[in-house]
Amino acid sequence: GAVVSQHPSWVICKSGTSVKIECRSLDFQATTMFWYRQFPKQSLMLMATSNEGSKATYEQGVEKDKFLINHASLTLSTLTVTSAHPEDSSFYICSAPGQGTQNTEAFFGQGTRLTVV
Amino acid sequence: SQQGEEDPQALSIQEGENATMNCSYKTSINNLQWYRQNSGRGLVHLILIRSNEREKHSGRLRVTLDTSKKSSSLLITASRAADTASYFCATRNTGFQKLVFGTGTRLLVSP
Protein backbone atom coordinates (compact mmCIF):
# COMPACT_ATOMS: atom_id res chain seq x y z
CA GLY A 1 0.00 0.00 0.00
CA ALA A 2 0.87 3.66 -0.14
CA VAL A 3 3.38 4.98 2.36
CA VAL A 4 3.35 8.26 4.22
CA SER A 5 6.50 9.14 6.08
CA GLN A 6 6.51 11.66 8.91
CA HIS A 7 9.59 13.18 10.48
CA PRO A 8 10.71 13.57 13.19
CA SER A 9 9.06 10.85 15.24
CA TRP A 10 9.69 12.82 18.41
CA VAL A 11 11.06 16.23 19.31
CA ILE A 12 11.71 18.15 22.49
CA CYS A 13 11.97 21.91 22.27
CA LYS A 14 12.13 24.91 24.56
CA SER A 15 9.21 27.28 25.04
CA GLY A 16 9.21 30.06 22.50
CA THR A 17 10.98 28.14 19.77
CA SER A 18 9.47 26.83 16.54
CA VAL A 19 9.31 23.24 15.40
CA LYS A 20 8.81 21.93 11.88
CA ILE A 21 7.23 18.56 11.16
CA GLU A 22 7.44 17.02 7.70
CA CYS A 23 4.99 14.68 6.03
CA ARG A 24 5.93 12.98 2.78
CA SER A 25 4.04 10.70 0.47
CA LEU A 26 6.70 8.27 -0.69
CA ASP A 27 5.18 6.47 -3.63
CA PHE A 28 2.27 8.60 -4.70
CA GLN A 29 1.34 12.22 -5.17
CA ALA A 30 -0.92 13.89 -2.65
CA THR A 31 -2.56 17.17 -3.58
CA THR A 32 -4.24 17.11 -0.19
CA MET A 33 -2.92 16.12 3.20
CA PHE A 34 -4.47 16.35 6.63
CA TRP A 35 -2.93 17.28 9.95
CA TYR A 36 -4.34 15.87 13.17
CA ARG A 37 -3.57 16.43 16.80
CA GLN A 38 -4.02 13.80 19.50
CA PHE A 39 -3.81 14.25 23.26
CA PRO A 40 -3.10 11.23 25.48
CA LYS A 41 -5.90 8.69 25.52
CA GLN A 42 -8.00 10.85 23.25
CA SER A 43 -9.04 10.73 19.63
CA LEU A 44 -7.61 12.47 16.62
CA MET A 45 -8.81 16.01 16.08
CA LEU A 46 -8.42 17.45 12.60
CA MET A 47 -6.43 20.67 12.67
CA ALA A 48 -6.21 21.60 9.03
CA THR A 49 -6.31 20.48 5.43
CA SER A 50 -3.13 21.11 3.49
CA ASN A 51 -3.62 21.89 -0.19
CA GLU A 52 -0.80 21.78 -2.71
CA GLY A 53 -0.33 25.15 -4.33
CA SER A 54 -2.86 27.00 -2.21
CA LYS A 55 -3.57 28.02 1.36
CA ALA A 56 -4.39 25.49 4.00
CA THR A 57 -7.91 25.23 5.36
CA TYR A 58 -8.03 25.36 9.14
CA GLU A 59 -10.66 23.85 11.40
CA GLN A 60 -12.56 26.10 13.74
CA GLY A 61 -10.53 27.09 16.76
CA VAL A 62 -7.13 26.31 15.25
CA GLU A 63 -4.82 29.32 15.07
CA LYS A 64 -3.42 29.54 11.57
CA ASP A 65 -0.62 31.88 12.62
CA LYS A 66 0.52 29.42 15.25
CA PHE A 67 0.29 26.28 13.15
CA LEU A 68 1.80 27.18 9.81
CA ILE A 69 1.18 24.72 7.01
CA ASN A 70 3.04 24.64 3.74
CA HIS A 71 2.34 22.20 0.93
CA ALA A 72 5.23 23.00 -1.34
CA SER A 73 5.06 19.99 -3.62
CA LEU A 74 2.85 17.04 -4.45
CA THR A 75 4.78 14.86 -2.01
CA LEU A 76 5.54 17.15 0.92
CA SER A 77 3.51 19.02 3.49
CA THR A 78 5.01 20.68 6.55
CA LEU A 79 3.50 21.80 9.82
CA THR A 80 5.41 24.41 11.81
CA VAL A 81 4.43 25.01 15.40
CA THR A 82 5.54 28.57 16.04
CA SER A 83 6.46 29.99 19.44
CA ALA A 84 5.70 26.67 21.03
CA HIS A 85 4.39 26.49 24.59
CA PRO A 86 3.95 23.53 26.93
CA GLU A 87 0.24 23.32 26.07
CA ASP A 88 1.26 22.58 22.46
CA SER A 89 2.80 19.32 23.64
CA SER A 90 0.90 16.61 21.85
CA PHE A 91 1.03 13.88 19.22
CA TYR A 92 0.73 15.25 15.70
CA ILE A 93 -0.21 12.95 12.82
CA CYS A 94 -0.49 13.61 9.11
CA SER A 95 -2.43 11.64 6.56
CA ALA A 96 -3.05 11.54 2.85
CA PRO A 97 -6.23 10.24 1.24
CA GLY A 98 -6.03 7.26 -1.04
CA GLN A 99 -6.16 7.79 -4.74
CA GLY A 100 -9.24 7.34 -6.85
CA THR A 101 -12.77 7.54 -5.54
CA GLN A 102 -13.84 8.56 -2.08
CA ASN A 103 -14.19 4.93 -1.09
CA THR A 104 -10.53 4.45 -0.33
CA GLU A 105 -8.60 4.33 2.88
CA ALA A 106 -6.38 7.09 4.19
CA PHE A 107 -2.68 6.58 4.84
CA PHE A 108 -1.12 7.90 8.00
CA GLY A 109 2.35 8.95 8.98
CA GLN A 110 3.97 7.47 12.04
CA GLY A 111 3.20 10.56 14.11
CA THR A 112 5.39 13.10 15.89
CA ARG A 113 5.50 13.35 19.67
CA LEU A 114 6.16 17.01 20.51
CA THR A 115 7.22 17.93 24.02
CA VAL A 116 7.67 21.60 24.85
CA VAL A 117 9.64 22.29 28.02
CA SER B 1 -18.61 18.80 17.50
CA GLN B 2 -18.89 16.44 14.57
CA GLN B 3 -16.90 13.77 16.32
CA GLY B 4 -18.55 10.41 16.65
CA GLU B 5 -18.95 8.51 19.87
CA GLU B 6 -17.58 5.06 20.53
CA ASP B 7 -18.36 2.65 23.28
CA PRO B 8 -17.08 1.17 25.34
CA GLN B 9 -14.22 3.59 26.03
CA ALA B 10 -12.18 0.66 27.29
CA LEU B 11 -12.57 -3.09 26.99
CA SER B 12 -10.60 -5.78 28.74
CA ILE B 13 -10.97 -9.41 27.65
CA GLN B 14 -9.11 -12.73 27.63
CA GLU B 15 -7.44 -14.24 24.61
CA GLY B 16 -9.89 -16.25 22.54
CA GLU B 17 -12.87 -14.11 23.45
CA ASN B 18 -14.65 -11.84 21.02
CA ALA B 19 -14.47 -8.05 21.25
CA THR B 20 -17.26 -5.77 20.07
CA MET B 21 -16.94 -2.02 19.70
CA ASN B 22 -19.68 0.35 18.70
CA CYS B 23 -19.57 3.66 16.90
CA SER B 24 -22.24 6.29 16.43
CA TYR B 25 -21.97 9.29 14.14
CA LYS B 26 -23.98 12.39 13.41
CA THR B 27 -24.09 13.19 9.72
CA SER B 28 -24.80 11.47 6.42
CA ILE B 29 -21.76 9.58 5.26
CA ASN B 30 -20.15 8.23 2.14
CA ASN B 31 -18.34 5.51 4.02
CA LEU B 32 -17.20 4.49 7.48
CA GLN B 33 -13.75 3.16 8.24
CA TRP B 34 -12.12 1.46 11.19
CA TYR B 35 -8.53 2.07 12.17
CA ARG B 36 -6.21 0.60 14.74
CA GLN B 37 -3.54 2.50 16.67
CA ASN B 38 -0.86 0.95 18.79
CA SER B 39 0.32 3.14 21.63
CA GLY B 40 2.18 6.20 20.39
CA ARG B 41 2.08 5.13 16.77
CA GLY B 42 0.32 6.03 13.57
CA LEU B 43 -2.96 4.55 12.41
CA VAL B 44 -3.43 1.40 10.41
CA HIS B 45 -6.49 0.95 8.23
CA LEU B 46 -8.55 -2.14 9.04
CA ILE B 47 -11.70 -2.08 6.98
CA LEU B 48 -13.98 0.26 5.02
CA ILE B 49 -17.72 -0.13 4.64
CA ARG B 50 -19.69 1.94 2.17
CA SER B 51 -22.96 3.64 3.03
CA ASN B 52 -24.90 1.19 0.85
CA GLU B 53 -23.38 -1.85 2.56
CA ARG B 54 -24.69 -3.42 5.75
CA GLU B 55 -21.99 -5.91 6.66
CA LYS B 56 -18.43 -6.66 5.70
CA HIS B 57 -15.86 -9.24 6.72
CA SER B 58 -12.09 -9.28 6.65
CA GLY B 59 -10.34 -12.19 8.35
CA ARG B 60 -11.29 -12.07 12.03
CA LEU B 61 -13.01 -8.71 11.60
CA ARG B 62 -16.70 -8.17 11.03
CA VAL B 63 -18.16 -4.73 10.54
CA THR B 64 -21.81 -3.77 10.41
CA LEU B 65 -23.36 -0.48 9.40
CA ASP B 66 -26.85 0.80 10.13
CA THR B 67 -27.31 4.14 8.39
CA SER B 68 -30.82 4.58 9.76
CA LYS B 69 -29.39 4.55 13.27
CA LYS B 70 -26.12 6.18 12.23
CA SER B 71 -24.16 3.46 13.93
CA SER B 72 -21.56 0.81 13.20
CA SER B 73 -19.97 -2.03 15.09
CA LEU B 74 -16.62 -3.77 14.84
CA LEU B 75 -16.34 -7.37 15.99
CA ILE B 76 -12.97 -9.01 16.47
CA THR B 77 -13.34 -12.75 16.85
CA ALA B 78 -10.97 -15.08 18.68
CA SER B 79 -8.94 -12.17 20.00
CA ARG B 80 -5.19 -12.37 20.55
CA ALA B 81 -2.87 -10.45 22.86
CA ALA B 82 -1.49 -8.76 19.73
CA ASP B 83 -4.92 -7.19 19.15
CA THR B 84 -4.30 -4.94 22.15
CA ALA B 85 -4.56 -1.39 20.77
CA SER B 86 -6.94 1.54 20.39
CA TYR B 87 -9.60 1.26 17.73
CA PHE B 88 -11.20 4.23 16.03
CA CYS B 89 -14.08 4.57 13.64
CA ALA B 90 -13.89 7.37 11.12
CA THR B 91 -16.49 8.71 8.76
CA ARG B 92 -16.13 10.36 5.42
CA ASN B 93 -18.97 12.63 4.41
CA THR B 94 -20.14 12.80 0.83
CA GLY B 95 -18.14 15.36 -1.12
CA PHE B 96 -15.39 15.65 1.47
CA GLN B 97 -12.04 13.94 1.69
CA LYS B 98 -11.42 14.49 5.35
CA LEU B 99 -12.10 11.85 7.97
CA VAL B 100 -13.87 12.58 11.23
CA PHE B 101 -12.80 10.23 13.99
CA GLY B 102 -14.76 8.70 16.82
CA THR B 103 -13.63 8.87 20.42
CA GLY B 104 -12.00 5.44 20.27
CA THR B 105 -12.06 2.20 22.24
CA ARG B 106 -8.98 0.98 24.10
CA LEU B 107 -8.86 -2.79 23.88
CA LEU B 108 -6.73 -4.89 26.21
CA VAL B 109 -6.45 -8.59 25.46
CA SER B 110 -4.81 -10.59 28.23
CA PRO B 111 -3.01 -13.87 27.53
Contacts between the chains, C-beta under 8 A, distances in Angstrom:
chain1	res1	chain2	res2	distance
A	6	B	42	7.3
A	32	B	97	5.8
A	34	B	97	7.9
A	34	B	98	5.8
A	34	B	99	7.4
A	36	B	101	7.9
A	41	B	106	7.3
A	42	B	103	7.6
A	42	B	104	7.6
A	43	B	3	6.5
A	43	B	88	6.3
A	43	B	101	4.8
A	43	B	102	6.4
A	43	B	103	5.0
A	43	B	104	4.9
A	44	B	43	7.6
A	44	B	88	7.1
A	44	B	101	4.6
A	45	B	3	7.6
A	45	B	101	7.8
A	46	B	98	5.9
A	46	B	99	7.7
A	46	B	100	7.1
A	46	B	101	8.0
A	49	B	97	7.7
A	49	B	98	6.1
A	91	B	40	7.1
A	93	B	42	6.0
A	93	B	43	7.1
A	95	B	43	7.6
A	95	B	99	7.5
A	97	B	97	4.8
A	102	B	30	5.1
A	102	B	31	6.9
A	102	B	92	6.1
A	102	B	94	7.6
A	102	B	97	7.1
A	103	B	30	7.0
A	103	B	31	5.3
A	103	B	48	6.5
A	103	B	50	5.7
A	104	B	48	7.6
A	105	B	33	6.3
A	105	B	45	3.9
A	105	B	48	5.9
A	106	B	33	7.6
A	106	B	45	7.0
A	106	B	90	7.8
A	106	B	99	5.7
A	107	B	45	7.6
A	108	B	35	7.9
A	108	B	42	4.3
A	108	B	43	4.3
A	108	B	44	7.6
A	109	B	42	5.6
A	110	B	41	6.4
A	110	B	42	4.5
A	111	B	40	7.1
A	111	B	41	6.4
A	111	B	42	5.0
A	113	B	40	6.7
